[in-house]
Amino acid sequence: MSKADVVIVGAGHGGAQCAIALRQNGFEGTITVIGREPEYPYERPPLSKEYFAREKTFDRLYIRPPTFWAEKEITFKLGTEVTAVDPAAHELTLSDGETCGYGKLVWATGGDPRRLSCAGAELAGIHAVRTREDCDTLMAEVDAGTKNIVVIGGGYIGLEAAAVLSKMGLNVTLLEALPRVLARVAGEELSAFYQKEHADHGVDLRTGAMVDSLVGDGHRVTGVKLADGEVIPAEAVIVGIGIVPAVAPLIAAGAAGANGVDVDQYCRTSLPDIYAIGDCASFACDFAGGNVMRVESVQNANDMATNVAKAICGDEKPYKAFPWFWSNQYDLRLQTAGINMGFDQTVIRGNPDERAFSVVYLKQGKVVAVDCVNMVKDYVQGRKLVEAGAAPDLEKLADKDVPLKELM
């Protein structure tokens, strides 16, 4: 049996940052990172953008060069999954049959792409966009002549994939079951803007589109059948309908959790000496009114990782990092500060028709979040408004010529 003072399960952004931060904070014990994929930690966001568009090669996505980890005496077990956790013995059972002991355990597994449950979901040619392998497989199909692609899901992953594919000259249909894209994360103004942008770029974007089943030739997908009976031809299908937190071994071991695994203000699970970070961790978020939720972002994974690393090194403090997000589609840079949960009013700064504007979200008169499209100054200054819980004059707030920093 192998053993390490700290074992990190998950080699994504959070897992990598935790290992890095442990060494940066003077941790001299042994560190082992267990990763499901065969690759050393790499950046995920570029997969559906620059990597797929071949604007970046994979070696440019590494969070650190592979040689870095050996230099920092951080051991990796790649291509390996944890199948069981024994919290009493402080041991993990691995997919290769080995066991691994730990002093402290950091669970940083993220999530698995949510799969379709309809008929035909098992056909070849149906893709997620979560890993290098996912993208390499889809890229190979495009290289082989695939032209007609259906994207299911109008969240950021689906929209980003549709943008890249349409720029490559492919025929893209995007299906969203809800009445508008980004319905769970953005206001109506931003949804309407992105729907128009994608339509202007040739994407056949359909909202309120319910998928009945996927049809095929017995092996490979050939189309997507809608609830109204229409069949949309498809040589490939991308499914971007969210993730399922990868926490089954922890829950089976007795960890509390319903939507992911629950952690306290120090990112500790209910099991001794086990932390959880990133997309799989559910916590009371100060910037969402204390609501218990998972925050799916690179920022959250990295900041939670650093918080846990410091705690393991003896500097334990509550996790209160500010949430921010981004999305690149076409030549549009969307930057979001804060979480708009429970907003009751929006104010628009600028003109969406000019493709540079901000949506400010307020709750009971106070700014809780901003969405900024090609408005970097608004993003930087709007973040300060969110952090301060500012209640600005609405007329001045709507005037894009009034800097947000003057409304504190």
C-alpha positions as semicolon CSV with decimal commas, in nm:
position;residue;x (nm);y (nm);z (nm)
1;M;0,000;0,000;0,000
2;S;0,123;0,348;-0,089
3;K;0,068;0,638;0,146
4;A;0,105;1,016;0,146
5;D;0,063;1,290;0,403
6;V;-0,180;1,462;0,166
7;V;-0,366;1,282;-0,110
8;I;-0,550;1,495;-0,366
9;V;-0,816;1,317;-0,572
10;G;-0,864;1,500;-0,901
11;A;-0,599;1,647;-1,132
12;G;-0,795;1,941;-1,268
13;H;-0,762;2,308;-1,177
14;G;-0,844;2,262;-0,808
15;G;-0,628;1,957;-0,753
16;A;-0,329;2,112;-0,927
17;Q;-0,362;2,442;-0,743
18;C;-0,390;2,267;-0,407
19;A;-0,065;2,079;-0,466
20;I;0,109;2,398;-0,583
21;A;-0,021;2,601;-0,288
22;L;0,088;2,338;-0,037
23;R;0,447;2,375;-0,151
24;Q;0,419;2,755;-0,176
25;N;0,304;2,762;0,187
26;G;0,595;2,556;0,310
27;F;0,441;2,208;0,330
28;E;0,727;1,958;0,337
29;G;0,528;1,633;0,364
30;T;0,452;1,389;0,085
31;I;0,185;1,476;-0,172
32;T;0,013;1,238;-0,413
33;V;-0,234;1,350;-0,680
34;I;-0,467;1,087;-0,825
35;G;-0,608;1,174;-1,169
36;R;-0,856;0,989;-1,387
37;E;-0,710;1,112;-1,715
38;P;-0,366;1,013;-1,845
39;E;-0,253;1,377;-1,876
40;Y;-0,091;1,604;-1,622
41;P;-0,315;1,896;-1,512
42;Y;-0,426;2,122;-1,794
43;E;-0,659;2,416;-1,842
44;R;-1,017;2,316;-1,922
45;P;-1,178;2,637;-2,059
46;P;-0,969;2,648;-2,380
47;L;-1,083;2,298;-2,479
48;S;-1,411;2,419;-2,626
49;K;-1,248;2,731;-2,772
50;E;-0,881;2,775;-2,869
51;Y;-0,789;2,406;-2,855
52;F;-1,079;2,288;-3,066
53;A;-1,023;2,573;-3,311
54;R;-0,655;2,468;-3,326
55;E;-0,542;2,809;-3,209
56;K;-0,356;2,642;-2,920
57;T;-0,173;2,312;-2,910
58;F;-0,225;2,089;-2,609
59;D;0,120;2,149;-2,465
60;R;0,023;2,515;-2,421
61;L;-0,268;2,416;-2,198
62;Y;-0,058;2,261;-1,920
63;I;-0,110;2,438;-1,587
64;R;0,258;2,367;-1,519
65;P;0,512;2,185;-1,738
66;P;0,518;1,811;-1,658
67;T;0,873;1,847;-1,521
68;F;0,750;2,096;-1,258
69;W;0,572;1,831;-1,053
70;A;0,881;1,614;-1,008
71;E;1,087;1,920;-0,915
72;K;0,835;1,996;-0,638
73;E;0,831;1,631;-0,528
74;I;0,462;1,590;-0,607
75;T;0,372;1,234;-0,708
76;F;0,102;1,161;-0,966
77;K;-0,103;0,847;-1,023
78;L;-0,263;0,915;-1,360
79;G;-0,526;0,710;-1,541
80;T;-0,653;0,603;-1,201
81;E;-0,983;0,648;-1,016
82;V;-1,077;0,616;-0,651
83;T;-1,348;0,353;-0,616
84;A;-1,392;0,354;-0,235
85;V;-1,301;0,564;0,068
86;D;-1,247;0,418;0,418
87;P;-1,254;0,726;0,643
88;A;-1,182;0,526;0,960
89;A;-0,867;0,365;0,820
90;H;-0,775;0,674;0,615
91;E;-0,743;0,456;0,304
92;L;-0,854;0,472;-0,057
93;T;-0,924;0,182;-0,289
94;L;-0,811;0,254;-0,645
95;S;-0,937;0,130;-0,981
96;D;-0,616;-0,071;-1,033
97;G;-0,682;-0,268;-0,715
98;E;-0,418;-0,088;-0,511
99;T;-0,483;0,096;-0,185
100;C;-0,351;0,436;-0,087
101;G;-0,333;0,572;0,267
102;Y;-0,366;0,941;0,349
103;G;-0,317;1,180;0,639
104;K;-0,535;1,452;0,486
105;L;-0,756;1,396;0,181
106;V;-0,861;1,669;-0,063
107;W;-1,147;1,571;-0,296
108;A;-1,122;1,777;-0,616
109;T;-1,295;1,557;-0,873
110;G;-1,525;1,811;-1,034
111;G;-1,807;1,645;-1,223
112;D;-1,897;1,417;-1,510
113;P;-2,096;1,548;-1,807
114;R;-2,467;1,492;-1,762
115;R;-2,578;1,237;-2,019
116;L;-2,896;1,221;-2,221
117;S;-3,144;0,962;-2,096
118;C;-3,360;0,944;-2,409
119;A;-3,369;0,664;-2,667
120;G;-3,062;0,659;-2,889
121;A;-2,832;0,819;-2,630
122;E;-2,590;0,526;-2,665
123;L;-2,523;0,582;-3,037
124;A;-2,175;0,668;-3,162
125;G;-2,113;1,029;-3,256
126;I;-2,252;1,177;-2,933
127;H;-1,998;1,393;-2,751
128;A;-1,933;1,588;-2,435
129;V;-1,673;1,867;-2,423
130;R;-1,510;1,804;-2,088
131;T;-1,174;1,638;-2,154
132;R;-0,894;1,636;-2,408
133;E;-1,014;1,298;-2,530
134;D;-1,365;1,438;-2,587
135;C;-1,228;1,717;-2,805
136;D;-0,977;1,502;-2,990
137;T;-1,253;1,256;-3,085
138;L;-1,480;1,532;-3,215
139;M;-1,194;1,705;-3,398
140;A;-1,111;1,379;-3,575
141;E;-1,473;1,345;-3,690
142;V;-1,473;1,701;-3,826
143;D;-1,144;1,630;-4,007
144;A;-1,307;1,322;-4,157
145;G;-1,584;1,529;-4,312
146;T;-1,855;1,580;-4,048
147;K;-2,051;1,894;-4,142
148;N;-2,388;1,885;-3,966
149;I;-2,362;1,917;-3,588
150;V;-2,640;1,956;-3,333
151;V;-2,555;2,108;-2,996
152;I;-2,798;2,022;-2,715
153;G;-2,790;2,276;-2,433
154;G;-2,783;2,656;-2,437
155;G;-2,549;2,715;-2,144
156;Y;-2,199;2,852;-2,179
157;I;-2,042;2,523;-2,292
158;G;-2,299;2,476;-2,566
159;L;-2,279;2,837;-2,684
160;E;-1,898;2,839;-2,687
161;A;-1,887;2,515;-2,883
162;A;-2,146;2,645;-3,131
163;A;-1,943;2,964;-3,182
164;V;-1,622;2,775;-3,263
165;L;-1,795;2,525;-3,491
166;S;-1,983;2,792;-3,686
167;K;-1,661;2,990;-3,736
168;M;-1,516;2,671;-3,888
169;G;-1,789;2,678;-4,151
170;L;-1,992;2,387;-4,016
171;N;-2,370;2,365;-4,010
172;V;-2,466;2,410;-3,644
173;T;-2,807;2,373;-3,483
174;L;-2,834;2,458;-3,113
175;L;-3,128;2,326;-2,912
176;E;-3,230;2,469;-2,575
177;A;-3,528;2,322;-2,390
178;L;-3,599;2,638;-2,189
179;P;-3,752;2,954;-2,340
180;R;-3,410;3,124;-2,364
181;V;-3,040;3,041;-2,352
182;L;-2,844;3,104;-2,031
183;A;-3,176;3,101;-1,846
184;R;-3,024;2,971;-1,523
185;V;-2,734;3,215;-1,503
186;A;-2,825;3,539;-1,681
187;G;-3,104;3,791;-1,723
188;E;-3,328;3,815;-2,026
189;E;-3,127;4,100;-2,179
190;L;-2,808;3,895;-2,199
191;S;-2,996;3,589;-2,329
192;A;-3,157;3,790;-2,607
193;F;-2,822;3,941;-2,705
194;Y;-2,647;3,606;-2,738
195;Q;-2,939;3,448;-2,922
196;K;-2,918;3,726;-3,182
197;E;-2,537;3,698;-3,205
198;H;-2,549;3,326;-3,277
199;A;-2,828;3,368;-3,531
200;D;-2,627;3,644;-3,702
201;H;-2,334;3,401;-3,725
202;G;-2,543;3,136;-3,895
203;V;-2,633;2,912;-3,602
204;D;-2,983;2,766;-3,621
205;L;-3,067;2,839;-3,257
206;R;-3,398;2,706;-3,125
207;T;-3,537;2,766;-2,778
208;G;-3,822;2,569;-2,624
209;A;-3,690;2,275;-2,825
210;M;-3,759;1,946;-2,649
211;V;-3,553;1,646;-2,760
212;D;-3,758;1,326;-2,794
213;S;-3,482;1,087;-2,902
214;L;-3,171;1,043;-3,110
215;V;-3,202;0,844;-3,429
216;G;-2,933;0,648;-3,607
217;D;-2,839;0,377;-3,850
218;G;-2,805;0,116;-3,578
219;H;-2,455;0,226;-3,486
220;R;-2,409;0,597;-3,540
221;V;-2,631;0,899;-3,481
222;T;-2,793;1,045;-3,794
223;G;-3,040;1,290;-3,642
224;V;-3,213;1,442;-3,342
225;K;-3,588;1,390;-3,316
226;L;-3,781;1,669;-3,144
227;A;-4,099;1,635;-2,942
228;D;-4,300;1,777;-3,234
229;G;-4,175;1,499;-3,462
230;E;-3,919;1,695;-3,662
231;V;-3,588;1,519;-3,719
232;I;-3,283;1,744;-3,749
233;P;-3,001;1,578;-3,947
234;A;-2,687;1,531;-3,741
235;E;-2,359;1,361;-3,816
236;A;-2,244;1,449;-3,464
237;V;-2,416;1,568;-3,146
238;I;-2,261;1,769;-2,863
239;V;-2,437;1,742;-2,528
240;G;-2,384;2,036;-2,293
241;I;-2,654;2,003;-2,027
242;G;-2,448;2,041;-1,713
243;I;-2,248;1,810;-1,490
244;V;-2,311;1,549;-1,224
245;P;-2,075;1,600;-0,926
246;A;-1,826;1,312;-0,906
247;V;-1,867;1,234;-0,536
248;A;-2,013;0,881;-0,525
249;P;-1,728;0,722;-0,322
250;L;-1,745;1,001;-0,062
251;I;-2,122;0,979;-0,026
252;A;-2,100;0,599;-0,001
253;A;-1,846;0,647;0,279
254;G;-2,097;0,856;0,473
255;A;-2,018;1,214;0,370
256;A;-2,311;1,454;0,388
257;G;-2,431;1,589;0,056
258;A;-2,721;1,604;-0,187
259;N;-2,602;1,834;-0,468
260;G;-2,235;1,735;-0,456
261;V;-2,066;1,695;-0,117
262;D;-2,137;1,943;0,161
263;V;-1,848;2,140;0,312
264;D;-1,833;2,388;0,597
265;Q;-1,682;2,736;0,591
266;Y;-1,333;2,582;0,597
267;C;-1,408;2,348;0,303
268;R;-1,422;2,045;0,535
269;T;-1,661;1,758;0,464
270;S;-1,845;1,579;0,743
271;L;-1,579;1,306;0,736
272;P;-1,259;1,350;0,942
273;D;-0,953;1,489;0,763
274;I;-1,136;1,511;0,429
275;Y;-1,180;1,840;0,241
276;A;-1,368;1,899;-0,085
277;I;-1,312;2,181;-0,334
278;G;-1,427;2,306;-0,673
279;D;-1,728;2,205;-0,880
280;C;-1,817;1,909;-0,658
281;A;-1,829;2,103;-0,329
282;S;-2,154;2,253;-0,201
283;F;-2,117;2,542;0,044
284;A;-2,298;2,843;0,189
285;C;-2,195;3,122;-0,048
286;D;-2,171;3,469;0,108
287;F;-2,219;3,629;-0,233
288;A;-2,547;3,444;-0,291
289;G;-2,715;3,544;0,032
290;G;-2,575;3,245;0,218
291;N;-2,752;2,997;-0,009
292;V;-2,591;2,652;-0,018
293;M;-2,476;2,588;-0,373
294;R;-2,199;2,463;-0,597
295;V;-2,005;2,728;-0,791
296;E;-1,873;2,590;-1,119
297;S;-1,576;2,807;-1,211
298;V;-1,200;2,797;-1,235
299;Q;-1,183;3,085;-0,986
300;N;-1,377;2,893;-0,723
301;A;-1,171;2,576;-0,771
302;N;-0,841;2,764;-0,744
303;D;-0,941;2,980;-0,448
304;M;-1,087;2,687;-0,253
305;A;-0,768;2,492;-0,325
306;T;-0,548;2,769;-0,188
307;N;-0,773;2,805;0,118
308;V;-0,744;2,433;0,197
309;A;-0,368;2,426;0,138
310;K;-0,323;2,709;0,387
311;A;-0,547;2,530;0,639
312;I;-0,340;2,212;0,610
313;C;-0,031;2,427;0,671
314;G;-0,187;2,569;0,988
315;D;-0,344;2,890;0,857
316;E;-0,716;2,802;0,870
317;K;-0,956;3,078;0,766
318;P;-1,317;3,078;0,638
319;Y;-1,357;3,060;0,261
320;K;-1,490;3,394;0,136
321;A;-1,342;3,433;-0,212
322;F;-1,519;3,664;-0,456
323;P;-1,686;3,475;-0,745
324;W;-1,615;3,573;-1,104
325;F;-1,662;3,407;-1,442
326;W;-1,594;3,462;-1,811
327;S;-1,697;3,337;-2,154
328;N;-1,546;3,398;-2,498
329;Q;-1,776;3,367;-2,801
330;Y;-1,683;3,502;-3,144
331;D;-1,514;3,838;-3,074
332;L;-1,716;3,890;-2,757
333;R;-1,561;3,884;-2,411
334;L;-1,817;3,834;-2,135
335;Q;-1,697;3,897;-1,780
336;T;-1,920;3,838;-1,480
337;A;-1,865;3,954;-1,123
338;G;-2,082;3,822;-0,842
339;I;-2,383;3,589;-0,844
340;N;-2,720;3,726;-0,952
341;M;-2,931;3,482;-0,749
342;G;-3,254;3,646;-0,631
343;F;-3,210;3,970;-0,828
344;D;-3,527;4,177;-0,866
345;Q;-3,409;4,449;-1,106
346;T;-3,164;4,500;-1,392
347;V;-3,007;4,814;-1,532
348;I;-2,846;4,825;-1,879
349;R;-2,538;5,037;-1,940
350;G;-2,458;5,095;-2,305
351;N;-2,628;4,959;-2,614
352;P;-2,640;4,584;-2,693
353;D;-2,671;4,673;-3,063
354;E;-2,321;4,820;-3,041
355;R;-2,195;4,490;-2,892
356;A;-2,053;4,662;-2,582
357;F;-2,277;4,688;-2,278
358;S;-2,325;4,580;-1,919
359;V;-2,616;4,431;-1,728
360;V;-2,620;4,532;-1,361
361;Y;-2,825;4,308;-1,131
362;L;-2,977;4,453;-0,815
363;K;-3,159;4,305;-0,519
364;Q;-3,351;4,545;-0,298
365;G;-3,157;4,830;-0,451
366;K;-2,812;4,682;-0,393
367;V;-2,579;4,561;-0,669
368;V;-2,531;4,183;-0,650
369;A;-2,371;4,108;-0,989
370;V;-2,265;4,253;-1,324
371;D;-2,242;4,095;-1,669
372;C;-2,007;4,293;-1,893
373;V;-1,979;4,233;-2,268
374;N;-1,667;4,397;-2,412
375;M;-1,675;4,642;-2,117
376;V;-1,359;4,575;-1,919
377;K;-1,374;4,895;-1,712
378;D;-1,730;4,819;-1,605
379;Y;-1,622;4,473;-1,497
380;V;-1,328;4,596;-1,289
381;Q;-1,523;4,879;-1,127
382;G;-1,850;4,686;-1,103
383;R;-1,679;4,420;-0,898
384;K;-1,613;4,685;-0,633
385;L;-1,984;4,773;-0,627
386;V;-2,074;4,408;-0,571
387;E;-1,817;4,363;-0,297
388;A;-1,942;4,675;-0,121
389;G;-2,310;4,589;-0,161
390;A;-2,350;4,939;-0,305
391;A;-2,694;5,096;-0,362
392;P;-2,621;5,347;-0,641
393;D;-2,842;5,610;-0,798
394;L;-3,021;5,424;-1,079
395;E;-3,019;5,712;-1,326
396;K;-2,641;5,749;-1,294
397;L;-2,600;5,370;-1,300
398;A;-2,771;5,356;-1,640
399;D;-2,542;5,625;-1,784
400;K;-2,245;5,445;-1,939
401;D;-2,048;5,771;-1,934
402;V;-2,058;5,776;-1,553
403;P;-1,776;5,551;-1,427
404;L;-1,902;5,289;-1,187
405;K;-1,627;5,376;-0,941
406;E;-1,806;5,711;-0,884
407;L;-2,119;5,528;-0,761
408;M;-1,973;5,369;-0,448
